[in-house]
């Protein structure tokens, strides 16, 4: 049996009793370091905290392992119980955000300048793919759900069923400034719906410069702040100019949602640009039409 | 301190360790019987299971209590720790669905025929309102998140960020057949987005007939099935005729999501009409444009 177990949003204590029982019954336990393990502090003493509480040795499964060596732990799971821990809900956005990959696809052999081909793909492949592979191999899968940013954002007082399509904001580079989110935000605004903006997370991104020289070197992890997201959004509005939103548009900036020290601040884009939300992870909501009760809740989080 | 604690979707073991610690530290614990406590079987031995596992006596707070007597337990919470348990996530749709209320607003005194005035309102008032009231009284609130149907639907393989606005399907009556969901589904379809349909739950609904005679008698609980939802949807399509969807439209019917015996079946509206999904709770997804991986996952749940 392969258990895919959501850890929730805060720390090691956010696992469910059902999840904990499953972990304890497993012969082997992996934790995914793929996306947003930050709040669990896997790089410092977080892993040992998990291990201590769960009473199990936990192996960190990084991106390569999950994507390339899935067969290994699927074959383990066909013989005994294997646990695969992920932050948030296994199908929540933590594990499902649209992932923008930048890959050097071809080296121009003449002058050795890499031709960078960029495409967007589902990082969701990681888990959906895992489930599909397991099912094909006849390995049973049990998913143990937990809180996800996708429902916990309701904590700011905006009604979840009044959200339109979710968008991803990728880090802009000098040459790469994709803005497909713009039309989506515009559609949501037209329909009076709120837009949840997922902000780019770059963990274990290979350095293109090194990749082109045949070496695999990783860039330091980067997490987009509310501020960066807002300035990118406003830049795109200036270029596109269709008034999907403006500096006056009401937004909610959220940091470390579901943790003890979560921060929720409501204000205009201009106002939030100046706010320091502290450590990651951040996300942003562009507010649509509001109900009186939503306004009342937002006032508690309001800057002014 | 008022703890609002999500219980998750399955049974008593879906509480988080953080939630359990909070429950155990509380002087008084309430569980909300307001919406969808069904899977926890509050009416049978579910409550004692909760009490046994949590090591606490739990009082059932029904709709009237939450709405009318909130001040009582808010004043308790200002003096000691009070726990308020809710199914799913405190801000998930379990606790936030649009609630259609039918209220006899006026009695026509002449012939004693009640004039029924119907309006739709947020049941979300229950929790947002509770948080607002607490904040106004200076009572600290801590929300402990958990899984919600809103993220757990990802288990069917459809990507959460490809969902548009969520809609509610209320039980039709002879005289009341509201279809505001129709335009929303049409918008979602136009944008290629999936639509999550929340199906009506009627728990502790007062009987209008008795209300008009000055008595408060409750109707037996009702939970809309996937089948009823589909036949109502198709009826509305016949009336409106804008081809928002048809008998051929691909859907996913889900029952008891997050429980051990959850059922997920994909198929056309016509096909799913004939499927018995078993006991509640049910929900329904009208599928938008799909990615190849979404199709591959749906095939595992496909009828044919």
Interface residues (C-beta under 8 A of the other chain):
Chain A: X6 X8 X9 X10 X12 X13 X14 X15 X16 X17 X18 X20 X21 X53 X89 X90 X91 X92 X93 X96 X97 X98 X122 X124 X125 X128 X129 X131 X132 X135 X143 X145 X146 X147 X148 X150 X151 X152 X153 X154 X155 X157 X159 X160 X161 X162 X163 X164 X165 X166 X167 X168 X187 X191 X193 X198 X258 X291 X293 X294 X296 X297 X300
Chain B: X6 X8 X9 X10 X12 X13 X14 X15 X16 X17 X18 X20 X21 X53 X89 X90 X91 X92 X93 X96 X97 X98 X122 X124 X125 X128 X129 X131 X132 X135 X143 X145 X146 X147 X148 X150 X151 X152 X153 X154 X155 X157 X159 X160 X161 X162 X163 X164 X165 X166 X167 X168 X187 X191 X193 X198 X258 X291 X293 X294 X296 X297 X300
